[in-house]
Amino acid sequence: MKKICICIFVLLMACSKVFAAVPCDTIIPISSNARARGYRGAISSHIQVRSNTQTIGRGTELTVVVTTNEGWETLTGLRVIVYVDLPDGRRGSIALSDDMVLPDGTRMAGSGGYTASFTLGDVTAGQILLTAKVTNPYGTARPTYLFSMRGEGPLFGEPIAEPFQRLTQTAIDVF
């Protein structure tokens, strides 16, 4: 028993020296921006789908909107891709943008509302699964505040240098 305790103690000491070099909460920034920071609190993403008709089928135009928040603050400067899984097993992807070009419903670049539109082609009845993948690969995410008290806008907070990824999904019934 004494040998086992000594072996575990030696192993723990060796591991603590290895892990002491890089503590668990160390943020390794991927940006050289001196004002950059790690993210604070929860980061969550939300996906919405709008259509031009009540029933969804061939020829339906869908608009996808993805927003990501750090707490209550909307983030911009992200990379957003939506994967579309059709009922027949086919898969496609769409890059979303926040650049004020339609269908960006906010009509303001940097608002944090990432949008794209597409029209359904041949699709069988069943469910379409939309998966939004939101990433911060370049350390460019930052909170956006649409307007200041003086009416200026948009205003941006400190960049978040820490890389992160969030996934969110929604399903749509096709008739």
C-alpha positions in Angstrom: 0.0 0.0 0.0 2.9 2.3 0.8 4.4 1.8 -2.6 1.1 2.6 -4.4 0.8 5.8 -2.4 4.3 6.9 -3.2 3.8 6.1 -6.9 0.6 8.1 -7.0 2.3 11.0 -5.2 5.2 11.0 -7.7 2.8 10.8 -10.6 0.8 13.7 -9.3 3.9 15.8 -8.7 5.1 15.1 -12.3 1.7 15.9 -13.7 1.4 19.1 -11.7 4.7 20.3 -13.1 3.6 19.6 -16.6 0.2 21.4 -16.1 1.8 24.3 -14.1 3.4 25.5 -17.3 0.0 26.2 -18.9 -2.8 26.7 -16.3 -6.3 25.6 -17.3 -7.7 29.1 -17.5 -4.9 30.6 -19.6 -6.2 32.3 -22.7 -3.9 32.0 -25.7 -4.9 34.9 -27.9 -4.7 34.5 -31.7 -4.7 38.2 -32.3 -2.0 40.7 -31.5 -4.5 43.4 -30.5 -3.5 44.8 -27.1 -7.2 45.5 -26.2 -8.3 41.9 -27.0 -9.7 39.7 -24.2 -11.1 36.3 -23.5 -14.8 35.9 -23.5 -16.8 36.6 -20.4 -19.8 34.5 -19.4 -22.0 32.5 -21.6 -21.9 32.7 -25.4 -25.1 31.4 -27.1 -26.3 31.3 -30.7 -29.9 31.4 -32.0 -31.2 30.5 -35.4 -34.5 31.7 -37.0 -36.0 30.7 -40.4 -38.5 32.8 -42.3 -40.3 31.8 -45.5 -42.2 33.5 -48.2 -45.2 31.0 -47.9 -47.2 29.2 -45.2 -46.3 25.7 -46.5 -42.7 24.8 -47.2 -41.9 22.8 -50.4 -40.3 23.1 -53.8 -39.8 26.8 -54.7 -40.1 28.1 -51.2 -37.6 30.9 -50.4 -36.1 30.6 -46.9 -34.2 33.3 -45.1 -32.0 32.2 -42.2 -30.9 34.6 -39.5 -28.3 33.7 -36.9 -27.4 35.8 -33.9 -24.8 35.1 -31.2 -24.7 36.8 -27.8 -22.2 37.1 -25.0 -24.6 37.5 -22.2 -27.0 40.1 -23.5 -24.6 41.7 -26.0 -24.9 40.8 -29.6 -21.6 39.8 -31.3 -20.2 40.7 -34.7 -17.0 39.8 -36.5 -17.8 36.1 -36.6 -17.7 33.4 -39.2 -21.2 31.8 -39.6 -22.0 28.8 -41.8 -25.3 27.0 -42.0 -25.4 23.4 -43.0 -28.7 22.2 -44.6 -29.6 18.5 -44.3 -32.4 17.6 -46.7 -34.9 14.7 -46.1 -33.4 12.6 -48.9 -29.9 12.8 -47.3 -28.3 15.5 -49.4 -26.3 18.2 -47.5 -25.4 21.7 -48.5 -23.9 24.7 -46.8 -24.4 28.5 -46.9 -22.1 31.2 -45.6 -24.1 34.0 -43.8 -23.1 37.6 -43.7 -23.6 40.7 -41.6 -22.8 43.3 -44.3 -26.1 45.2 -44.8 -26.7 43.5 -48.2 -30.2 42.1 -48.5 -31.6 39.9 -47.0 -29.8 41.5 -44.0 -33.0 42.5 -42.2 -31.3 45.1 -40.0 -30.0 47.1 -42.9 -26.9 47.9 -40.9 -23.5 46.3 -41.3 -22.0 45.0 -38.0 -25.4 44.6 -36.3 -24.7 41.0 -35.4 -27.6 39.6 -37.5 -26.1 37.1 -39.9 -28.4 36.3 -42.8 -28.7 34.4 -46.1 -31.6 33.4 -48.4 -32.0 30.3 -50.6 -34.8 28.7 -52.6 -35.6 25.1 -52.1 -35.3 23.0 -55.3 -36.5 19.4 -55.5 -37.1 18.3 -51.9 -39.1 15.3 -50.6 -41.5 15.4 -47.7 -39.9 15.2 -44.3 -37.7 17.4 -42.2 -35.0 19.8 -43.2 -32.3 20.2 -40.4 -30.5 23.5 -40.3 -27.3 23.6 -38.2 -25.6 26.9 -37.7 -21.8 26.8 -36.9 -20.6 30.0 -35.4 -16.8 30.4 -34.9 -14.3 33.1 -33.9 -11.2 31.7 -35.7 -9.4 35.0 -36.1 -10.1 36.7 -32.8 -12.3 39.3 -34.4 -15.6 38.8 -32.5 -16.7 41.9 -30.6 -19.9 43.1 -28.9 -21.9 45.5 -31.0 -24.1 48.3 -29.7 -26.5 49.6 -32.3 -26.6 53.2 -31.1 -25.1 55.4 -28.5 -27.0 57.8 -26.4 -26.0 60.5 -29.0 -27.5 58.6 -31.9 -24.2 57.3 -33.3 -24.0 53.7 -34.4 -23.0 51.1 -34.5 -20.4 51.1 -31.7 -18.2 48.1 -30.9 -16.7 46.8 -27.7 -13.3 45.1 -27.1 -12.4 42.2 -29.5 -12.6 38.7 -28.1 -9.3 37.1 -29.0 -10.2 33.7 -27.6 -11.4 31.2 -30.3 -14.7 29.6 -29.7 -17.3 27.6 -31.6 -21.1 27.3 -31.1 -23.6 25.1 -32.8 -27.4 25.6 -32.9 -30.0 23.7 -34.8 -33.6 23.9 -36.0 -35.8 21.7 -38.0 -38.4 22.6 -40.7 -41.2 20.3 -41.8 -41.5 19.9 -45.6 -44.9 19.0 -47.1 
